């Protein structure tokens, strides 16, 4: 080997695949050519509850190019009696297995034709007749009596101490309810999959967040030997939690099996509002009890959300409170009410994004009532150990985030009185909020090969969903091998590369980097200086299952402090964020360039969540009004001000690279900081998102 080179990790590096992406050389799932490719088009139900009486296929099968129509009477059978990587499957993916319709937009048929245009025309011509039944899609906090607790990726209920006694002993009590609406991911690249059989093996080219996950689920659904399923997903145009196992992949496999030729199924943007998941609306109640000096005695956080009638998916908003602030009594619970709606799913910072809005808004209300600065209040309630678990923290640098953020934002110059700063017709206010998100690691495998030409090839089944993971792993491998980055090539997104963690939960890069580091360091130790490399290269493989399993139990989180300044137009009700700063403690930052992109992107989404995003469900039809990017309002460039994202030194001592995770922390607390700034500007609390102009104008008191 050549002279050791160190220092790639921590330096800004452009994306290694960046040129391919901007020139069109990088092919996404719907762009990869296949010989004899057929195209499938999903037909979705137009009723919100009932049964399919008939699917009238005769006329459609006679249309030009139509190859087949799959539905509940002729589709291949699948098996849902299994537990996959992330639990039991949502029955929604068991396409065309029975005649029940569980929600509007339920898949009832797949039309396959020679071209996409022919498939669409035929699908839109297909007549499906239903027995419609009364449906219920009305979600509100008044349905708490119908709800039940469900454990998700966090326990549904956690309790410590005597809540009512501590509330009774408190000098100051905040008891408030907060709501967040139904929200959608809408990644730039729609969901797309192509399936084909080749030599007795199923191959799926897909856009997903983990090919290990998708390959395993498809093997279980279709009762296949896992070794006979290969899933590839080299480039992904965004995921945000939505790109797991969905109806389009299953439909493509069914059609390819029936026709014995490649079949591609791509969701339309409108179909994504029914089939790709979303964040459930929440109705949250927070009760805080404190002494006169603001020190918490009691913290209660209840979160209600909705799910489908066929699958329990919980948005654990209350779990966000369990690791944040010390209190003598802590009670948190997340509960579900079942309605005739599609199943929700993971969406960037599941639980923490809506949960932090409620918690951090309530903290701001407590600061107001106690007459204490909002930053100081948070510092006074800093815990020494996990507030509920009692576990030690891996590292917790939230105070450093607030101190650095307050200094850079000019927080000390803030007049604490609301509604006193005015510029013409605009009232100006500033707000802050804390952020946290779990920092985990999962077992992964990797292989690193020393090639005969002096380069190194890293093979790991990672997923780069736009985060820059491919580039981050290049930097990690280069440092572990002691070589320049231009001598490292990284191959990802192929289930044949071996099992690895998905891109989700802010655990991907940490889990993959651990495996890459282990393989690269062992390879480096095994190579004698100046040794000849055979033509096939020398390969070392790693599996981090034992090392990850040996991690001591600790509270492991990334943290952040969000600061926002808003201007509220008293004539129009328009709220504009004028500047925003986030300072984070998120482990060792591998690539500052892409890390800042991730953090700023999360903060932008937080502004969008605070002021714009809201899906409204029509109670008559059961569907979403304006289920497209024209009707679903998101923040545009003109809505986004100057945003700064930075970090404090915070390497994780228990990780070989020092990584925690940055994918989700940027959105957490952002909406609360904006809402708290609106209160500071106007003196009116907005506890229901989004803070629309009509709500600002109509708010005579608390909103």
C-alpha positions as CSV (number, residue, x, y, z in Angstrom):
1,X,0.0,0.0,0.0
2,X,1.0,3.6,-0.5
3,X,1.7,6.2,2.1
4,X,-1.2,6.6,4.6
5,X,-3.6,9.4,3.9
6,X,-5.9,10.7,6.6
7,X,-8.5,13.4,7.0
8,X,-11.1,12.8,4.3
9,X,-13.8,12.5,7.0
10,X,-14.8,16.0,8.1
11,X,-13.9,17.7,4.9
12,X,-16.4,19.1,2.3
13,X,-16.6,16.8,-0.7
14,X,-18.9,17.1,-3.7
15,X,-21.1,14.1,-4.5
16,X,-19.1,11.4,-6.3
17,X,-22.1,10.7,-8.5
18,X,-23.0,14.4,-8.9
19,X,-21.8,14.7,-12.6
20,X,-23.8,11.6,-13.6
21,X,-26.9,13.0,-12.0
22,X,-26.8,16.5,-13.6
23,X,-25.9,15.1,-17.0
24,X,-28.6,12.4,-17.0
25,X,-26.1,9.5,-17.0
26,X,-27.5,8.3,-13.7
27,X,-30.6,6.2,-14.5
28,X,-33.5,6.0,-12.1
29,X,-35.9,3.1,-11.7
30,X,-38.4,4.2,-14.4
31,X,-35.6,5.0,-16.9
32,X,-33.7,1.7,-17.2
33,X,-34.5,0.0,-20.5
34,X,-35.6,-3.6,-20.8
35,X,-36.3,-5.7,-23.9
36,X,-40.0,-6.6,-24.4
37,X,-41.0,-4.3,-21.5
38,X,-44.7,-4.1,-20.7
39,X,-46.4,-1.5,-18.6
40,X,-48.8,-1.8,-15.8
41,X,-51.3,0.8,-14.6
42,X,-53.1,0.5,-11.2
43,X,-56.8,0.9,-11.0
44,X,-57.9,2.3,-7.6
45,X,-61.3,2.2,-5.9
46,X,-63.7,5.1,-6.1
47,X,-65.5,4.1,-2.9
48,X,-64.1,4.4,0.6
49,X,-65.6,1.2,2.0
50,X,-67.4,-1.8,0.6
51,X,-66.9,-4.7,-1.8
52,X,-66.0,-5.1,-5.5
53,X,-69.1,-6.7,-7.2
54,X,-67.5,-7.0,-10.6
55,X,-64.6,-6.1,-12.8
56,X,-65.8,-5.8,-16.4
57,X,-62.6,-6.8,-18.3
58,X,-64.0,-8.0,-21.7
59,X,-64.0,-4.6,-23.4
60,X,-60.7,-3.6,-22.0
61,X,-58.9,-6.8,-23.0
62,X,-60.0,-6.0,-26.6
63,X,-58.3,-2.6,-26.6
64,X,-55.1,-2.0,-28.5
65,X,-52.0,-3.4,-26.8
66,X,-53.7,-4.7,-23.7
67,X,-52.1,-7.9,-22.4
68,X,-54.0,-8.7,-19.2
69,X,-56.1,-7.3,-16.4
70,X,-55.3,-8.7,-12.9
71,X,-57.9,-8.4,-10.1
72,X,-59.1,-10.4,-7.1
73,X,-60.5,-13.3,-9.2
74,X,-57.3,-14.1,-11.2
75,X,-54.2,-12.6,-9.5
76,X,-51.5,-14.8,-8.1
77,X,-51.9,-15.7,-4.4
78,X,-49.6,-14.2,-1.8
79,X,-48.8,-14.9,1.8
80,X,-48.9,-12.2,4.5
81,X,-48.5,-14.6,7.5
82,X,-44.9,-13.6,8.3
83,X,-42.8,-11.0,10.2
84,X,-40.4,-9.0,8.0
85,X,-37.5,-6.8,8.8
86,X,-39.8,-4.0,10.2
87,X,-42.6,-6.2,11.5
88,X,-45.8,-7.7,10.0
89,X,-46.7,-6.4,6.5
90,X,-49.4,-3.9,5.8
91,X,-52.2,-6.0,4.2
92,X,-52.5,-3.2,1.6
93,X,-49.6,-4.8,-0.3
94,X,-51.4,-8.1,-0.6
95,X,-53.0,-7.0,-3.8
96,X,-56.1,-8.5,-5.3
97,X,-56.5,-11.2,-2.7
98,X,-60.2,-10.5,-1.8
99,X,-63.0,-8.3,-2.7
100,X,-63.0,-6.0,0.3
101,X,-62.3,-2.2,-0.2
102,X,-60.8,-0.7,2.9
103,X,-60.4,3.0,1.8
104,X,-60.8,5.2,-1.3
105,X,-57.8,4.5,-3.5
106,X,-57.6,0.8,-2.6
107,X,-56.0,-1.1,-5.5
108,X,-58.7,-3.2,-7.3
109,X,-57.0,-4.1,-10.6
110,X,-53.9,-3.8,-12.7
111,X,-54.1,-3.3,-16.4
112,X,-51.0,-4.3,-18.4
113,X,-50.3,-3.2,-22.0
114,X,-47.5,-2.8,-24.5
115,X,-47.1,0.9,-23.7
116,X,-47.7,3.1,-20.8
117,X,-50.2,5.1,-22.8
118,X,-52.2,2.1,-23.7
119,X,-52.2,0.8,-20.1
120,X,-53.4,4.2,-18.9
121,X,-56.2,4.5,-21.4
122,X,-57.4,1.0,-20.7
123,X,-57.2,1.4,-17.0
124,X,-59.3,4.6,-17.2
125,X,-61.8,2.7,-19.3
126,X,-62.1,-0.3,-16.9
127,X,-65.6,-0.5,-15.3
128,X,-65.5,-1.7,-11.7
129,X,-68.8,-2.0,-9.8
130,X,-69.0,-1.8,-6.0
131,X,-71.3,-2.5,-3.1
132,X,-70.7,0.7,-1.2
133,X,-70.9,0.9,2.6
134,X,-71.0,3.9,5.0
135,X,-67.5,5.1,5.7
136,X,-65.9,7.2,8.4
137,X,-62.8,9.3,7.8
138,X,-63.4,12.1,10.4
139,X,-60.4,12.4,12.7
140,X,-60.4,14.7,15.7
141,X,-59.2,14.8,19.3
142,X,-62.8,14.1,20.4
143,X,-62.4,10.4,19.4
144,X,-60.0,9.6,22.3
145,X,-62.5,7.3,23.9
146,X,-62.4,5.0,20.8
147,X,-58.6,4.9,20.7
148,X,-56.2,2.2,21.8
149,X,-52.5,2.2,22.6
150,X,-50.2,0.5,20.1
151,X,-46.5,-0.1,20.4
152,X,-44.7,1.0,17.3
153,X,-41.0,1.7,17.0
154,X,-41.4,3.0,20.6
155,X,-43.6,1.7,23.4
156,X,-47.0,3.2,23.4
157,X,-47.1,4.1,27.1
158,X,-44.4,5.1,29.5
159,X,-45.1,6.2,33.1
160,X,-42.9,7.4,36.0
161,X,-44.1,9.0,39.2
162,X,-47.5,10.3,40.5
163,X,-48.6,12.7,37.8
164,X,-51.7,14.1,39.5
165,X,-49.9,14.6,42.8
166,X,-47.1,16.5,41.1
167,X,-49.5,18.6,39.1
168,X,-51.4,19.5,42.2
169,X,-48.2,20.5,43.9
170,X,-47.1,22.7,41.0
171,X,-47.2,26.5,41.2
172,X,-47.7,26.9,37.4
173,X,-49.6,24.5,35.2
174,X,-49.9,24.5,31.4
175,X,-52.7,22.4,30.0
176,X,-53.1,22.8,26.2
177,X,-54.1,20.8,23.1
178,X,-52.2,21.0,19.8
179,X,-53.0,19.5,16.4
180,X,-51.1,18.7,13.3
181,X,-52.8,17.8,10.0
182,X,-52.4,14.9,7.6
183,X,-49.1,15.4,5.7
184,X,-47.5,13.8,2.7
185,X,-43.9,13.0,1.6
186,X,-44.0,13.5,-2.2
187,X,-40.4,12.7,-3.1
188,X,-39.4,14.2,-6.4
189,X,-39.1,10.8,-8.0
190,X,-42.4,8.8,-8.0
191,X,-42.4,5.2,-6.9
192,X,-41.4,2.9,-9.7
193,X,-40.5,-0.8,-10.1
194,X,-39.8,-3.2,-12.9
195,X,-39.9,-6.9,-12.4
196,X,-38.7,-9.8,-14.6
197,X,-37.8,-13.4,-14.3
198,X,-34.3,-14.4,-15.5
199,X,-33.0,-17.9,-15.3
200,X,-35.5,-18.9,-12.6
201,X,-34.6,-15.8,-10.5
202,X,-36.8,-12.8,-9.8
203,X,-35.1,-9.5,-10.4
204,X,-36.7,-6.2,-9.4
205,X,-35.3,-2.8,-10.4
206,X,-36.9,-0.4,-7.9
207,X,-36.6,3.0,-6.1
208,X,-36.5,2.1,-2.5
209,X,-34.8,2.8,0.9
210,X,-33.3,-0.7,1.3
211,X,-33.0,-3.5,-1.1
212,X,-32.4,-6.1,1.7
213,X,-35.8,-5.1,3.1
214,X,-37.7,-5.2,-0.2
215,X,-36.1,-8.4,-1.4
216,X,-37.0,-10.1,1.9
217,X,-40.6,-8.9,1.8
218,X,-41.1,-10.0,-1.8
219,X,-39.6,-13.4,-1.1
220,X,-42.0,-13.9,1.9
221,X,-45.1,-12.6,0.0
222,X,-44.5,-14.8,-3.0
223,X,-43.2,-17.8,-1.0
224,X,-39.8,-17.7,-2.8
225,X,-36.4,-18.8,-1.7
226,X,-34.7,-15.5,-0.6
227,X,-31.7,-16.4,-2.7
228,X,-33.9,-16.4,-5.8
229,X,-34.8,-12.7,-5.4
230,X,-32.6,-9.8,-6.4
231,X,-33.6,-6.2,-5.9
232,X,-31.5,-3.3,-7.3
233,X,-31.9,0.4,-6.5
234,X,-28.8,2.3,-7.5
235,X,-30.2,5.9,-7.6
236,X,-33.2,7.1,-5.6
237,X,-34.8,10.5,-6.0
238,X,-36.0,10.9,-2.4
239,X,-37.8,8.7,0.0
240,X,-38.4,10.3,3.4
241,X,-39.8,7.1,4.8
242,X,-42.3,6.3,1.9
243,X,-40.1,4.0,-0.2
244,X,-40.5,0.7,1.4
245,X,-42.7,-2.2,0.2
246,X,-45.6,-0.8,-1.7
247,X,-48.4,-1.9,-4.1
248,X,-46.5,-1.1,-7.3
249,X,-43.7,-3.6,-6.6
250,X,-46.1,-6.4,-5.8
251,X,-48.2,-5.5,-8.9
252,X,-45.1,-5.6,-11.1
253,X,-44.0,-9.0,-9.8
254,X,-47.5,-10.4,-10.2
255,X,-47.7,-9.3,-13.8
256,X,-44.2,-10.4,-14.7
257,X,-45.1,-13.8,-13.3
258,X,-48.3,-14.1,-15.3
259,X,-46.9,-12.8,-18.6
260,X,-43.3,-14.1,-18.2
261,X,-41.9,-10.8,-19.5
262,X,-40.6,-7.6,-17.8
263,X,-43.4,-5.4,-16.4
264,X,-43.0,-1.9,-15.1
265,X,-45.4,-0.1,-12.7
266,X,-45.0,3.5,-11.9
267,X,-47.3,5.4,-9.4
268,X,-48.8,8.6,-10.6
269,X,-48.5,11.6,-8.3
270,X,-52.2,11.3,-7.5
271,X,-51.9,7.6,-6.7
272,X,-49.1,8.4,-4.3
273,X,-51.6,10.1,-2.0
274,X,-53.4,6.7,-1.6
275,X,-50.6,4.1,-1.9
276,X,-47.3,5.6,-0.6
277,X,-48.2,6.4,3.0
278,X,-48.4,9.7,4.8
279,X,-48.0,11.2,8.3
280,X,-51.2,10.8,10.3
281,X,-52.8,13.9,11.7
282,X,-52.3,14.2,15.5
283,X,-54.3,15.6,18.4
284,X,-52.0,16.1,21.3
285,X,-52.6,17.2,24.9
286,X,-49.6,18.4,27.0
287,X,-49.8,19.1,30.7
288,X,-46.8,20.7,32.4
289,X,-46.5,21.4,36.1
290,X,-43.6,23.5,37.4
291,X,-42.4,25.4,40.5
292,X,-42.3,29.2,40.3
293,X,-38.7,29.0,39.0
294,X,-39.8,26.9,36.1
295,X,-38.4,23.6,37.2
296,X,-40.7,20.8,36.0
297,X,-42.5,18.6,38.5
298,X,-44.8,16.9,36.0
299,X,-44.9,16.3,32.3
300,X,-47.7,14.6,30.5
301,X,-47.9,14.2,26.7
302,X,-50.8,12.3,25.1
303,X,-50.9,11.9,21.3
304,X,-53.8,10.6,19.3
305,X,-53.5,9.7,15.6
306,X,-55.4,7.7,13.0
307,X,-54.7,4.5,11.1
308,X,-56.4,2.3,8.6
309,X,-58.9,-0.5,9.5
310,X,-56.4,-3.1,8.2
311,X,-53.1,-2.1,9.8
312,X,-52.0,-0.4,13.0
313,X,-49.4,2.2,12.3
314,X,-48.7,4.6,15.1
315,X,-47.2,8.1,14.9
316,X,-45.5,8.1,18.3
317,X,-45.7,11.8,19.0
318,X,-45.6,11.4,22.7
319,X,-42.4,9.5,22.7
320,X,-40.6,12.7,21.7
321,X,-41.0,13.9,25.3
322,X,-39.3,10.9,27.0
323,X,-35.7,12.0,26.5
324,X,-35.9,15.7,26.7
325,X,-36.6,17.2,30.1
326,X,-36.3,16.2,33.8
327,X,-39.5,16.0,35.8
328,X,-40.6,14.1,38.9
329,X,-43.5,12.6,37.1
330,X,-43.5,11.6,33.4
331,X,-46.6,10.2,31.6
332,X,-46.6,9.7,27.9
333,X,-48.9,7.7,25.6
334,X,-49.5,7.4,21.9
335,X,-52.9,6.0,20.8
336,X,-54.7,5.1,17.6
337,X,-58.2,5.4,16.2
338,X,-59.1,3.2,13.2
339,X,-60.8,4.9,10.3
340,X,-61.6,4.1,6.6
341,X,-58.3,5.7,5.4
342,X,-55.1,4.4,3.8
343,X,-52.4,3.2,6.2
344,X,-50.0,5.9,7.4
345,X,-46.3,5.2,7.4
346,X,-42.9,6.6,8.4
347,X,-42.3,10.2,7.4
348,X,-39.2,12.2,8.2
349,X,-38.8,12.2,12.0
350,X,-41.8,10.0,12.7
351,X,-43.1,11.0,16.1
352,X,-40.5,13.6,16.8
353,X,-41.7,16.1,14.1
354,X,-45.3,16.5,15.3
355,X,-44.5,15.6,18.9
356,X,-41.8,18.4,19.2
357,X,-44.4,20.9,18.0
358,X,-46.6,20.2,20.9
359,X,-43.9,19.8,23.6
360,X,-41.8,22.8,22.5
361,X,-44.9,25.0,22.1
362,X,-46.0,24.0,25.7
363,X,-42.5,24.8,27.0
364,X,-42.8,28.2,25.5
365,X,-46.1,28.7,27.1
366,X,-44.6,27.7,30.5
367,X,-41.8,30.1,30.0
368,X,-44.3,32.9,29.4
369,X,-46.3,32.1,32.5
370,X,-43.2,31.8,34.7
371,X,-41.7,35.0,33.3
372,X,-38.5,33.1,32.4
373,X,-36.5,33.3,29.1
374,X,-37.4,30.3,26.9
375,X,-33.8,29.3,26.5
376,X,-33.1,29.5,30.2
377,X,-36.2,27.4,31.0
378,X,-34.9,24.6,28.9
379,X,-31.5,24.8,30.5
380,X,-33.0,24.6,34.0
381,X,-34.7,21.4,33.1
382,X,-31.7,19.6,31.6
383,X,-31.7,16.0,32.9
384,X,-28.6,14.2,34.2
385,X,-29.8,10.8,32.9
386,X,-32.7,9.7,30.7
387,X,-35.8,11.3,32.3
388,X,-37.9,8.1,32.0
389,X,-35.3,5.3,31.3
390,X,-32.8,6.4,33.9
391,X,-30.0,5.4,31.5
392,X,-26.9,7.4,31.1
393,X,-26.6,9.6,28.0
394,X,-24.1,8.5,25.3
395,X,-23.5,12.2,24.9
396,X,-25.8,15.2,25.3
397,X,-24.7,18.5,24.1
398,X,-28.1,20.3,23.9
399,X,-26.9,23.1,26.2
400,X,-23.9,23.8,23.9
401,X,-26.4,24.0,20.9
402,X,-28.5,26.6,22.8
403,X,-25.6,28.6,23.9
404,X,-24.0,28.8,20.5
405,X,-27.3,29.3,18.8
406,X,-28.4,32.1,21.1
407,X,-25.0,33.9,20.7
408,X,-25.2,33.7,16.9
409,X,-28.9,34.6,16.6
410,X,-28.6,37.6,18.9
411,X,-31.1,36.2,21.4
412,X,-29.9,38.4,24.3
413,X,-31.2,41.5,22.5
414,X,-34.7,40.1,22.3
415,X,-37.5,42.0,24.1
416,X,-39.5,39.2,25.8
417,X,-42.8,41.2,25.6
418,X,-45.0,39.9,22.7
419,X,-46.4,42.2,20.0
420,X,-44.1,45.2,20.6
421,X,-41.8,45.1,17.6
422,X,-43.4,46.5,14.4
423,X,-42.2,47.4,11.0
424,X,-45.0,49.1,9.1
425,X,-47.9,46.6,8.9
426,X,-45.8,43.8,10.1
427,X,-45.2,42.5,13.6
428,X,-41.8,40.9,14.2
429,X,-41.1,38.1,16.6
430,X,-38.5,35.5,17.4
431,X,-38.9,32.0,18.8
432,X,-36.8,29.0,19.8
433,X,-37.3,25.2,20.3
434,X,-35.2,22.2,21.1
435,X,-34.7,19.2,18.9
436,X,-33.8,15.6,19.5
437,X,-33.8,12.3,17.5
438,X,-32.6,8.9,18.4
439,X,-29.2,7.9,17.3
440,X,-29.0,4.1,16.5
441,X,-27.0,1.5,14.7
442,X,-28.1,-1.7,13.2
443,X,-26.1,-4.7,12.0
444,X,-24.7,-4.6,8.4
445,X,-22.3,-6.4,6.2
446,X,-19.7,-5.0,3.8
447,X,-16.9,-6.1,1.5
448,X,-13.8,-4.2,0.6
449,X,-11.6,-5.4,-2.3
450,X,-8.0,-4.3,-3.0
451,X,-7.8,-4.3,-6.8
452,X,-4.8,-5.1,-8.9
453,X,-4.7,-1.6,-10.3
454,X,-4.2,0.0,-6.9
455,X,-7.8,1.0,-6.3
456,X,-10.3,-0.3,-3.8
457,X,-13.9,-1.3,-4.3
458,X,-16.4,-1.1,-1.4
459,X,-19.5,-3.2,-1.7
460,X,-22.3,-2.5,0.7
461,X,-26.1,-2.7,0.3
462,X,-26.6,0.9,1.3
463,X,-29.3,3.2,-0.1
464,X,-28.5,6.8,-1.2
465,X,-31.9,8.4,-1.3
466,X,-30.4,11.8,-2.0
467,X,-28.6,12.2,1.3
468,X,-25.0,11.8,-0.1
469,X,-24.5,8.4,1.6
470,X,-22.4,7.1,-1.4
471,X,-20.0,10.0,-0.9
472,X,-19.9,9.7,2.9
473,X,-19.0,6.1,2.6
474,X,-16.3,7.0,0.1
475,X,-14.7,9.3,2.7
476,X,-15.0,6.8,5.5
477,X,-13.4,4.0,3.4
478,X,-10.6,6.3,2.3
479,X,-9.7,7.2,5.8
480,X,-9.9,3.6,7.0
481,X,-7.7,2.4,4.2
482,X,-5.4,5.4,4.4
483,X,-5.7,6.3,0.7
484,X,-7.0,9.3,-1.3
485,X,-10.7,9.3,-2.1
486,X,-10.0,9.0,-5.8
487,X,-8.8,5.5,-5.2
488,X,-12.1,4.3,-3.7
489,X,-15.2,3.2,-5.6
490,X,-18.4,2.4,-3.7
491,X,-21.1,0.1,-5.0
492,X,-24.5,0.2,-3.3
493,X,-28.2,-0.6,-3.8
494,X,-28.1,-4.3,-4.7
495,X,-29.5,-7.0,-2.5
496,X,-26.8,-9.4,-3.8
497,X,-24.3,-7.4,-1.9
498,X,-25.5,-8.8,1.4
499,X,-27.7,-7.6,4.2
500,X,-27.4,-4.1,5.5
501,X,-29.5,-1.5,7.3
502,X,-32.1,0.5,5.4
503,X,-31.9,4.3,4.8
504,X,-34.2,5.2,7.7
505,X,-34.3,6.3,11.3
506,X,-31.1,8.4,10.8
507,X,-29.3,5.1,11.3
508,X,-28.2,4.3,7.7
509,X,-24.8,6.1,7.4
510,X,-23.8,5.1,10.9
511,X,-24.6,1.5,10.4
512,X,-23.0,1.3,6.9
513,X,-19.9,3.2,7.9
514,X,-19.3,0.9,10.9
515,X,-19.3,-2.2,8.5
516,X,-17.1,-0.4,5.9
517,X,-14.6,0.7,8.5
518,X,-14.4,-2.8,10.0
519,X,-13.7,-4.4,6.6
520,X,-11.4,-1.7,5.4
521,X,-9.3,-1.7,8.5
522,X,-8.9,-5.5,8.5
523,X,-8.0,-5.4,4.8
524,X,-5.4,-2.7,5.5
525,X,-3.8,-4.8,8.2
526,X,-3.7,-7.9,6.0
527,X,-1.9,-6.2,3.1
528,X,1.9,-6.2,3.3
529,X,3.6,-3.0,2.0
530,X,4.4,-3.4,-1.6
531,X,2.6,-6.7,-1.9
532,X,1.4,-7.8,-5.3
533,X,-2.4,-8.0,-5.7
534,X,-3.7,-10.9,-7.8
535,X,-5.9,-10.1,-10.8
536,X,-9.1,-11.1,-8.9
537,X,-8.1,-8.7,-6.0
538,X,-8.1,-9.4,-2.3
539,X,-11.4,-9.1,-0.5
540,X,-12.2,-8.8,3.2
541,X,-15.8,-9.0,4.5
542,X,-17.3,-7.7,7.7
543,X,-20.4,-8.3,9.7
544,X,-21.1,-5.9,12.6
545,X,-23.9,-7.9,14.3
546,X,-21.7,-8.8,17.3
547,X,-20.2,-5.4,17.7
548,X,-23.6,-3.6,17.5
549,X,-25.2,-6.1,19.8
550,X,-22.5,-5.5,22.4
551,X,-23.3,-1.8,22.7
552,X,-24.2,-0.8,26.3
553,X,-27.7,0.5,26.9
554,X,-27.7,4.3,26.8
555,X,-29.8,7.2,25.8
556,X,-28.4,7.9,22.4
557,X,-29.7,11.0,20.5
558,X,-28.8,13.8,18.2
559,X,-29.8,17.2,19.5
560,X,-30.4,20.7,18.2
561,X,-31.6,24.2,19.0
562,X,-33.8,26.0,16.5
563,X,-34.2,29.8,16.3
564,X,-36.6,31.6,14.0
565,X,-37.6,35.2,13.2
566,X,-41.0,35.9,11.6
567,X,-42.9,38.9,10.2
568,X,-46.7,38.7,10.5
569,X,-48.7,41.0,8.2
570,X,-51.6,42.3,10.3
571,X,-53.5,43.3,7.1
572,X,-53.3,40.0,5.3
573,X,-52.5,37.5,8.0
574,X,-49.4,36.3,6.0
575,X,-46.6,34.9,8.1
576,X,-43.1,35.1,6.6
577,X,-40.0,33.5,8.2
578,X,-37.2,36.1,7.8
579,X,-34.3,34.1,9.1
580,X,-33.6,30.8,10.8
581,X,-30.7,29.2,12.5
582,X,-30.2,25.7,13.7
583,X,-27.3,24.5,15.7
584,X,-27.0,20.7,16.2
585,X,-25.1,18.1,18.1
586,X,-25.3,15.2,15.7
587,X,-22.1,13.2,16.1
588,X,-19.0,13.5,13.9
589,X,-20.0,15.2,10.6
590,X,-18.6,13.1,7.8
591,X,-19.1,15.5,4.9
592,X,-20.0,19.1,5.9
593,X,-21.3,19.9,2.4
594,X,-24.0,17.3,2.2
595,X,-24.6,17.4,6.0
596,X,-25.5,21.0,5.8
597,X,-27.8,20.2,2.9
598,X,-29.6,17.6,5.0
599,X,-30.0,19.9,8.0
600,X,-31.2,22.9,6.0
601,X,-33.6,20.6,4.0
602,X,-35.1,19.5,7.3
603,X,-35.5,23.1,8.5
604,X,-37.2,24.1,5.2
605,X,-39.6,21.2,5.7
606,X,-40.2,22.5,9.2
607,X,-41.2,25.9,7.8
608,X,-43.5,24.1,5.3
609,X,-45.0,22.1,8.2
610,X,-45.6,25.3,10.3
611,X,-47.1,27.5,7.6
612,X,-48.2,25.5,4.5
613,X,-48.7,21.7,4.5
614,X,-52.2,20.4,5.1
615,X,-54.1,17.6,3.4
616,X,-57.8,17.8,3.9
617,X,-59.9,14.7,3.6
618,X,-63.4,14.9,2.0
619,X,-65.8,13.3,4.4
620,X,-68.3,12.6,1.6
621,X,-65.9,10.7,-0.8
622,X,-63.2,9.6,1.8
623,X,-60.4,11.0,-0.5
624,X,-58.0,13.9,-0.2
625,X,-58.9,17.2,-1.8
626,X,-56.4,18.3,-4.4
627,X,-54.3,15.1,-4.3
628,X,-51.5,16.5,-6.3
629,X,-48.7,19.1,-6.0
630,X,-51.1,21.9,-7.2
631,X,-53.5,21.2,-4.4
632,X,-51.1,20.1,-1.6
633,X,-49.4,23.3,-0.7
634,X,-45.7,23.1,0.2
635,X,-43.1,25.8,0.8
636,X,-41.6,27.2,-2.5
637,X,-38.3,29.0,-2.9
638,X,-40.0,32.4,-2.4
639,X,-41.2,31.2,1.0
640,X,-37.7,30.3,2.3
641,X,-35.4,32.9,3.9
642,X,-31.8,32.8,4.7
643,X,-31.3,29.6,6.7
644,X,-28.1,28.7,8.6
645,X,-27.3,25.3,9.9
646,X,-24.2,24.5,11.9
647,X,-23.1,22.1,14.6
648,X,-21.0,21.8,17.7
649,X,-18.3,19.2,18.2
650,X,-20.1,16.0,19.3
651,X,-18.4,12.7,18.3
652,X,-20.1,9.6,19.6
653,X,-17.5,7.8,21.7
654,X,-19.1,4.4,21.1
655,X,-19.0,4.6,17.3
656,X,-15.9,3.7,15.4
657,X,-16.2,6.8,13.2
658,X,-18.0,9.0,15.8
659,X,-21.2,9.2,13.8
660,X,-24.8,9.7,15.2
661,X,-27.1,10.7,12.4
662,X,-28.5,13.8,10.7
663,X,-31.3,12.8,8.3
664,X,-34.2,13.8,10.6
665,X,-32.9,16.1,13.3
666,X,-33.3,19.2,11.1
667,X,-37.1,19.1,10.9
668,X,-37.5,18.5,14.7
669,X,-38.5,21.6,16.6
670,X,-38.5,23.8,13.5
671,X,-42.3,24.2,13.4
672,X,-42.4,24.9,17.1
673,X,-39.7,27.6,16.7
674,X,-41.8,29.3,14.0
675,X,-45.0,29.0,16.0
676,X,-43.3,30.4,19.1
677,X,-42.0,33.3,17.0
678,X,-45.6,34.0,15.7
679,X,-46.7,34.2,19.4
680,X,-43.9,36.6,20.2
681,X,-44.8,38.8,17.2
682,X,-48.6,38.9,17.8
683,X,-49.3,37.7,21.4
684,X,-51.6,35.0,20.0
685,X,-50.9,31.3,20.4
686,X,-51.4,29.1,17.4
687,X,-51.8,25.5,18.6
688,X,-53.1,24.1,15.3
689,X,-50.9,23.7,12.2
690,X,-50.5,25.1,9.7
691,X,-50.6,28.8,10.7
692,X,-52.6,29.9,7.7
693,X,-53.4,33.6,7.0
694,X,-57.1,33.0,7.7
695,X,-56.3,31.6,11.1
696,X,-54.1,34.6,11.9
697,X,-56.8,37.0,10.9
698,X,-59.6,35.2,12.7
699,X,-57.6,34.7,15.9
700,X,-59.1,37.0,18.5
701,X,-57.5,35.0,21.3
702,X,-55.5,31.8,21.4
703,X,-55.8,29.8,18.1
